């Protein structure tokens, strides 16, 4: 019975490691996606401020 218990535990450990690896990969992808979204938002804000001629984000600068 001990060998089966060990095999079950080893299987669970491997499954948890795979899930952790997958989670780490997902976090990396989400961080990359967030960075791209922030960059796009910044470009959009600059274009909008230049278009309407107002400081929308309160940084004291219209556009760039």
C-alpha positions in Angstrom: 0.0 0.0 0.0 2.9 2.4 0.7 4.1 2.3 -2.9 0.7 3.3 -4.2 0.5 6.1 -1.7 3.9 7.4 -2.8 2.9 7.2 -6.5 -0.4 9.1 -5.8 1.6 11.8 -3.9 4.1 12.0 -6.7 1.4 12.4 -9.2 -0.3 15.1 -7.2 3.0 17.0 -6.8 3.7 16.8 -10.6 0.1 18.1 -11.3 0.6 21.0 -8.9 4.0 21.8 -10.5 2.4 21.8 -13.9 -0.4 24.1 -12.7 2.2 26.4 -11.1 4.2 26.5 -14.3 1.0 27.3 -16.2 0.0 30.0 -13.7 3.4 31.6 -14.0 3.2 31.6 -17.8 -0.3 33.1 -17.5 0.9 35.8 -15.2 3.7 36.7 -17.6 1.2 36.9 -20.5 -1.1 39.1 -18.4 1.7 41.4 -17.4 2.7 41.7 -21.1 -0.9 42.4 -22.1 -1.3 45.0 -19.3 1.9 46.8 -20.5 0.6 46.9 -24.1 -2.8 48.2 -22.9 -1.2 50.9 -20.8 0.9 52.0 -23.8 -2.1 52.1 -26.0 -4.1 54.1 -23.4 -1.2 56.6 -23.1 -1.0 57.1 -26.8 -4.8 57.4 -27.0 -4.8 60.0 -24.2 -2.1 62.0 -25.9 -3.9 62.0 -29.2 -7.2 63.0 -27.5 -5.6 65.8 -25.6 -3.9 67.1 -28.8 -7.2 66.8 -30.7 -9.4 68.7 -28.1 -6.6 70.9 -26.8 -7.3 70.2 -23.1 -5.3 68.6 -20.3 -7.5 65.5 -19.5 -5.2 63.6 -17.1 -4.2 66.7 -15.0 -0.4 66.4 -15.7 -0.3 70.1 -16.7 0.5 69.2 -20.4 -1.9 69.1 -23.3 -0.8 66.2 -25.5 2.9 65.4 -25.3 
